[in-house]
């Protein structure tokens, strides 16, 4: 099998400032110490052609940070992400301009993706039909519901026929009929041996669709492997976590987040 994506010891840091004074000190004073937050910390994994990898973890674990790095819209602080092929990211708001209409967004986004105007003209009717937006395609995206934005974003990106597809919660909103339609389209890519990263809190979709699981916790890779080995452990964790009181859940999340800070 050919390697499609290599994530090699990737770390993403964010400097945390409480006020502008701290920001100025950090900019002007050499080796000034300040709080740093690790969105991802020394994470490594390798994806092969045909892998469908579910990125799972509770909110704030770092899943979307990783998916944005795979897509190329976010750069690591250290480490390296290597991609062998074209990448397309499907997220609810990815690349959409809220001031433009749905139709204008199709042209705008596809021009950004490198399509010619002739190709855009040819593909636009298929995108509109797949999106099921009807007359709403002529309305500004700022008037769209989250489900409508997901439909438009998915419909545009699915036409690019990428080698690597990143889906970040794009099927978590909107009606189930459209979600199933999207899954069927993604299955076509799966059968074509493309690499897919699937970010979702819907364990039924993850179980139905993925072949491998990357469990991210507190910005670190807690486990990675075949679906039948990793998913049961993650589902047990979720079951135990949901049994906790709201105060206990908050305490767990706070302790996990506090462990991601460092003064440096």
N, C-alpha and C positions, 0 to 999 in steps of 0.2 A: 504493500500500500504506500501511496505517495503522501508525504507530509503536506498539509495545506496551511496550517497556522502553528507557529511556535511562539509561545509566551515564555520568555527566558528571564527569570528572577526580576519580575516587574514590580516596581514600587511607585506609588503615586502619593506625594506629600503635598499638604496645604499648610501654609503658615497662617496661624490664627492670631488676629489682632483684636483687642478690645476697644481700641480707639485709634484716631489718626496719629497721636503722639507715638504710640508703639510702632505704627507703620513707618513713621519718619525715622525713628531710631534704627529700625531694621535696614532701612535704605542707606543711612548715612554712617552708621557706626560699624566698622569691620568686626566680624565675629560676634555681633550682638546676639544674645540668646533670646529665643522666643518660643512659644508653644508651636509645635508642629503636629498636624493630624495626619495619620496614615490611612488614606482611603483604601489603598492596597499595600500589602507589605510582603515583598519577596515571594511573589506568586509565580509558579511555573507550571505549564502543562503543554502537551502537544496534541494537535488534532489532525486526523488523517482524512483523506477523501472518503466520503460516505459516512463519516461520523455525524450523528445528530446529538449534540451535547446540551443537556438541560443545565442551565445555571440557576442553582437554587440557594436559598438562604433567607432569613427574615429580613424585614425592611431595614435598609441602611447598612447591609453587610458588604456592599461593594460590587454587586452584580452589574448595575448599570454603568459604573465606572469602567469595569472590565469590558463590557460590550462596546462602549464608546471607543476604547483603545483598540479593540479588534477592528472596529469600523474605520479608525484613523482620524476621528474628530478630536481625540484627546491623546496627548503624548505622555509617556511615563516620565517620572522624575529620574529614575534609573532603571536599568534593564532594557530589554528589547522585545518588540513584537514584530515577527516576520510573517508575511502573507504571500502565498503563492497563488495569485489569481485575483480577479476583481471581487470587491466586497460591496454588499448592499445592506444598509441598516434600515429595518422597519420598526419605528417607534411611533407613538401616538402623535407627537408634534415634530418629529425629525424633519428638518429642512422645509417646513411649511411657513409661509409668510402670512400672518393673520390679517394683514390689510388687503391682500390680493384675493380675488375670487378663486374658487376651486379650479376653474378652467385655466386661469392665469398661473396658478400654482403648478399645474401640470407642466406648462411650458417652461416656467422659471426653474423648477427643480430638475427637469430633464436636460435643460441647457447646462445647468451646473454639473450634471452627471456626464456631459460630453456628447449628448445626442445632437444630431443635426436637426434643423427645422423640418426637413423632409421626413426624417424618421419620426419626429414628434407628431407631425400631421398624420402620419400613417397609424401610429399607435394610440393616439388620443381617443378615438371612438371606442377602442377596446377597453381603455382605462375607465372611461365614463361608464360603460356598460357594466364592468366588473364592480365598480364602486357602489352601484345602485343608488346614487345620489339624485338622479333625475334632474329636475329644475334647480335643485340646490347647488348644482355645479356652477351656476352663474352668480351665486351669492358669496359675499366675503367670508373667509374662513373664520374670522372672529365671531361670526354668528353661529358657527357649527357647534354641536355638542361634541364631547370627547369621542363618542362612538362614531360620529360622522368624520371627524378628523382622522381617526384610526382607519376608517374605510378608504379615505382618499390617500393617505400615506401608504397603506398597504398596496392599493391598486397601482400606484405609480411605481413603487419599488419592485413589485413582482414582475413588471415588464422588462426589467433590465437583464434578466437571465444571468445572474452573477454566479461566480464559482463558489463564493462564500456568502452565506446569508445569515444576518444577525437579526433576530426578532425579539424586541424588548417590550414585553407586556402589551403588544399590539392586539392580541386576541382576548384581552381581559375586559374590554369594554364593547358596547354594542350588542346586537342581538345574536343569539346562538346560531341562528341559521347562517348568518354571514361568517361567523367564526368557523363553522363547519366547512363552509365553502372555501375559506382561506386555508384550512388544514388540508383539504383535498388538493389545492393548488400546490401547497408545500410538499405534499406527498409525491407529486410529479418530480419536484426537485430531488427529493430523497431517492427516488428510483433512478435518477440520472447520476447518482453517486456524488452529489455536491455536499459540501460541508455546511452544517447548519448549527448555529448557537441559538438556544431557545430559552429566553428569560421569562419565567412564569411562576405565579403562586398557585396555579391550577394543577394540582397533582394528577388529576385524571388525564389532562392533556399531556403532561410530562410523561406519564406512564404509557400512554397510547402512542406517543410520537418519538420519544428519545431512545437512543441506544446506549448513551453514557450519561453520567451525572457528575457535575463539578459542584461540590457543596462548599460555599464560601461563608465564612463566619468571622466577623470582626476584621474584614479586609485580608484574611489569610485563607488559603486553600485547606479546608479541614479534611476533605476526602475527594478522591477522583477515581472513577472506574466504571465498570459495566453497570447498567441500570439495575439489574437484579441483585447486585451486591451493595450498592451505595444507597439507593432509594429507600429500602426498608429501614435502614439506620436513620436516615433523615426524617422519615415519616414517624418513627418512634420518638425522635427528638421533638417534632412538632406536637405530637399527642401529649407528651409530658409537659411541654411548654404551655399548651393551652389549658392544662389542668391547674396551672399556677394562678393565683389571684392577680388582679391588675397591678397591685403594689409589688408583688413578687416579680411579675414580668418586667415592670419598670426598673426594678433593682437589677435584674439580670442584664437588661439592655444598657443601663447606666454603667455597670461594672465593665461590660464588654467595650463600650465606647471609651471609657476612661483609660483602658489598657492600650488604646490606639494613639494616645497623646504622649509626646516627649518634648522636653525642653532642650533645644539644641541651637 
